[in-house]
Amino acid sequence: MRTMRKLTLRQHGASQLYSLKQLLKLTPSLSLLLIASLSPSLAQANTQPNSAKPLSITLIKANQPIQTLSLPATARLSDAIDQLHIGDKDYWPAIAWLRKGVSEQYREKHAKLISLIDQQIKQDQDEAKQWSQLKQQVLNIVVSDRMVTALHPDRIYAKPTENFLLQDGDRIVLPVRPNTVGIKGFVESKQLAHQTQNDVLDYLKQVTSYELADNSEVWLIHPDTRAELIPIAYWNKQSRQYLAPGSIIFVPAKQQLLSDEYQQINQLYLELLQNQYIGYRQGE
């Protein structure tokens, strides 16, 4: 099974959440926002000391009884994932790691985003309807305790820096393969049927964008939380970008209109979408 997993991982081309190359492609201020947004819990996960007390870790697999493990105080992600016994119907690219208290960070982001949108509704009468539609999307988001990191089994076994220490009460969620792709942001919000032959543009053609929508780049949020900036205009589009089931396309505000407020709105919405996980997201 371990060998088969490695082959699958190579086929999917796993990569870091934000590479330096990706960050440098962005505006300097947005790059700083992205760097600052990395979860403090994740940054400390390999250095935070554990007590000597055994850890109680919960494993949640779709359509199966919840399993509780008792692991040593020094247990890491690989110790829990080993016990998942990933099968053919399990969707390992979307494994979610949940930690109590993480949702508090995202509740603050959620409240801040709603406040910023309310300001735009008051200030921009011409675009008030679009901002109100965006606000409704955000109100439908229920934040989770998901740690924003990609839990690729092979990388966890091979790279100690990604094999984070567990804490008492952590939960690991392994969903079944979904059959939809989500579209959010400055666009008609929808869950569309996943089609293996469709790329990002094929999905975008099925929805109506707001006038404020960026028509040159969108964010693709992979099921493992990675966010990738995708060019979509005729002048910058590259090869076709196919999506994994459970992915989300996030359409941000136009780059040429970016004020500090627009930039914050784009960033906060992106982070809230990364925090969602399959089986939990609104509408699934």
C-alpha positions in Angstrom: 0.0 0.0 0.0 2.8 2.4 0.8 4.3 1.9 -2.7 1.0 2.5 -4.4 0.6 5.7 -2.4 3.9 7.0 -3.6 3.0 6.5 -7.2 -0.2 8.4 -6.8 1.5 11.2 -5.0 4.0 11.7 -7.9 1.1 11.7 -10.4 -0.6 14.6 -8.5 2.6 16.7 -8.3 2.4 17.7 -4.7 3.9 21.0 -3.8 4.3 23.5 -0.9 1.4 25.8 0.1 3.2 28.9 -1.0 6.5 28.7 -2.8 8.9 31.6 -2.9 8.2 31.9 -6.6 4.5 32.2 -6.0 4.9 34.8 -3.4 7.2 36.9 -5.5 4.7 36.9 -8.3 2.3 38.9 -6.1 2.3 42.5 -5.2 4.7 43.2 -2.3 1.9 44.0 0.2 -0.1 41.0 -0.7 3.0 38.8 -0.3 3.4 40.2 3.2 -0.2 39.4 3.9 0.2 35.8 2.8 3.4 35.3 4.8 1.8 36.8 7.9 -1.3 34.6 7.4 0.5 31.3 8.0 -1.0 29.7 11.1 0.9 30.4 14.3 -0.2 26.9 15.5 1.4 25.3 12.4 4.6 27.3 12.8 5.0 26.1 16.3 3.8 22.5 15.8 7.3 21.0 15.7 8.7 22.9 18.6 5.8 23.1 21.1 6.6 20.6 23.9 4.2 17.8 24.7 3.5 16.6 28.3 4.3 13.1 29.3 0.6 12.3 29.3 -0.6 10.0 26.4 -2.5 11.8 23.7 -6.1 11.1 22.8 -6.4 11.4 19.0 -9.6 11.0 17.0 -9.8 9.4 13.5 -12.8 10.2 11.4 -13.5 8.3 8.2 -16.6 8.8 6.2 -19.3 6.2 6.8 -17.2 4.5 9.5 -17.4 4.6 13.3 -15.2 7.3 14.9 -12.0 5.8 16.3 -10.1 7.1 19.3 -6.4 6.4 19.6 -4.1 6.6 22.6 -0.7 7.6 21.4 2.6 8.5 23.1 3.2 12.1 24.1 5.8 12.4 21.3 3.5 11.1 18.6 3.5 12.7 15.2 1.1 12.9 12.2 2.6 9.8 10.7 1.6 7.8 13.8 -2.0 8.8 13.4 -2.2 8.5 9.6 -0.7 5.0 9.8 -3.9 4.0 11.6 -6.2 5.3 8.9 -5.6 2.3 6.6 -6.3 4.3 3.5 -8.5 2.4 1.0 -9.4 2.8 -2.6 -12.5 4.8 -1.8 -10.8 7.1 0.6 -9.7 10.5 -0.7 -6.3 11.0 0.8 -5.6 14.3 -1.0 -8.2 15.9 1.3 -7.1 14.5 4.6 -7.8 17.3 7.2 -5.9 17.8 10.5 -8.1 19.5 13.1 -6.8 21.2 16.3 -9.0 22.6 19.0 -8.8 26.4 19.1 -7.8 27.0 15.5 -11.3 28.1 14.7 -10.9 31.1 17.0 -8.3 32.6 14.6 -10.7 32.1 11.7 -13.7 33.6 13.6 -11.7 36.8 13.9 -10.9 36.7 10.2 -14.6 36.0 9.4 -15.7 38.9 11.5 -13.1 41.2 10.0 -14.1 40.2 6.4 -17.8 41.0 7.1 -16.9 44.3 8.6 -14.8 45.3 5.5 -17.6 44.2 3.2 -20.1 46.3 5.2 -17.8 49.3 4.7 -17.8 48.8 0.9 -21.6 48.5 0.9 -21.8 51.9 2.6 -19.1 53.6 0.5 -19.8 52.2 -2.9 -23.5 52.7 -3.8 -22.9 51.7 -7.4 -21.5 48.3 -6.5 -23.6 47.8 -3.3 -25.5 44.9 -4.8 -22.4 43.0 -5.7 -20.9 43.6 -2.2 -24.2 42.4 -0.6 -24.1 39.2 -2.7 -20.5 38.7 -1.6 -21.5 39.2 2.0 -24.1 36.5 1.8 -21.5 34.1 0.6 -19.3 34.9 3.5 -22.1 34.6 6.0 -22.6 31.1 4.8 -19.1 30.1 5.7 -18.8 28.2 9.0 -15.2 28.2 10.2 -13.4 25.0 11.2 -10.4 23.9 13.3 -8.5 22.8 10.2 -4.8 23.4 10.2 -3.8 24.8 6.8 -1.2 22.3 5.7 -1.1 19.6 3.0 -1.0 16.1 4.6 0.5 14.1 1.8 1.4 10.7 3.4 4.7 10.2 1.6 6.0 13.7 2.4 5.1 13.2 6.1 7.1 9.9 6.2 10.0 11.4 4.2 10.3 14.9 5.6 10.6 15.3 9.4 9.8 19.0 9.1 6.4 18.2 7.7 5.7 15.3 10.2 4.4 17.6 12.9 3.9 16.8 16.6 0.4 16.0 17.6 -1.5 17.5 20.5 -4.0 15.9 22.8 -7.5 16.2 21.2 -6.3 16.5 17.6 -8.6 15.0 15.0 -7.7 13.5 11.6 -10.5 13.5 9.0 -10.4 11.3 5.9 -13.3 11.9 3.5 -14.6 9.9 0.5 -14.0 11.3 -3.0 -16.4 14.2 -3.7 -17.9 14.8 -7.2 -18.0 18.6 -7.2 -15.9 21.7 -7.7 -16.8 24.9 -5.9 -16.7 28.5 -7.2 -16.7 31.4 -4.8 -15.7 35.1 -4.6 -16.7 37.9 -6.9 -18.8 35.5 -9.0 -22.1 33.6 -8.8 -21.4 31.0 -6.0 -22.0 27.4 -7.1 -21.1 23.8 -6.7 -20.6 22.3 -10.1 -20.2 18.7 -11.1 -16.6 17.6 -11.4 -15.6 16.8 -15.0 -12.2 15.3 -15.6 -11.8 17.0 -19.0 -12.6 20.5 -17.7 -10.0 23.1 -16.8 -10.5 26.3 -14.7 -11.9 28.3 -17.6 -14.5 25.6 -18.4 -15.9 25.9 -14.9 -15.8 29.7 -15.0 -17.9 29.8 -18.2 -20.7 28.1 -16.3 -21.2 31.0 -13.9 -21.8 34.8 -14.0 -19.0 37.0 -12.7 -19.5 40.3 -10.9 -18.2 43.5 -12.6 -15.6 43.7 -9.8 -14.2 40.3 -10.6 -10.6 39.9 -11.7 -10.6 38.6 -15.3 -6.9 37.9 -15.5 -6.1 35.6 -12.5 -8.0 33.4 -10.0 -7.0 31.3 -7.1 -7.3 27.5 -7.2 -7.6 26.0 -3.7 -6.7 22.3 -3.8 -8.4 19.8 -1.5 -5.2 19.7 0.6 -5.4 23.5 1.4 -2.7 24.6 -1.1 -3.6 27.8 -2.9 -2.3 28.4 -6.5 -2.6 31.6 -8.5 -3.9 30.7 -12.0 -3.7 33.0 -15.0 -6.9 32.9 -17.1 -6.7 35.8 -19.6 -5.9 35.4 -23.3 -2.6 37.2 -22.8 -1.3 35.3 -19.8 -3.0 31.9 -19.8 -0.6 29.0 -20.0 -1.4 25.3 -20.2 -4.9 23.9 -19.3 -5.2 23.6 -15.5 -7.3 20.5 -14.6 -8.9 20.3 -11.1 -9.0 17.6 -8.6 -12.5 16.8 -7.2 -13.2 19.0 -4.2 -11.2 21.9 -5.4 -12.5 25.5 -5.1 -12.0 28.3 -7.6 -11.8 31.7 -5.8 -12.4 34.7 -8.0 -10.8 37.8 -6.4 -11.5 41.5 -7.0 -9.8 43.1 -10.0 -6.1 43.7 -9.4 -6.3 47.2 -11.0 -8.9 48.2 -8.4 -7.0 47.0 -5.4 -7.0 49.3 -2.5 -5.8 48.2 0.9 -9.4 47.2 1.7 -9.8 45.2 -1.5 -6.6 43.5 -0.8 -7.6 42.5 2.7 -11.0 41.3 1.5 -9.3 39.0 -1.2 -6.8 37.6 1.3 -9.3 37.0 4.2 -11.7 35.2 1.9 -9.0 33.1 0.5 -7.8 32.0 4.0 -11.4 31.2 5.1 -11.8 28.9 2.0 -8.5 27.2 2.8 -9.8 26.5 6.3 -12.8 24.5 5.0 -12.6 20.7 4.5 -14.6 18.2 2.5 -17.7 16.9 4.3 -17.8 20.2 6.3 -18.0 23.0 3.8 -21.3 24.8 3.4 -23.5 23.1 0.7 -21.8 19.7 0.7 
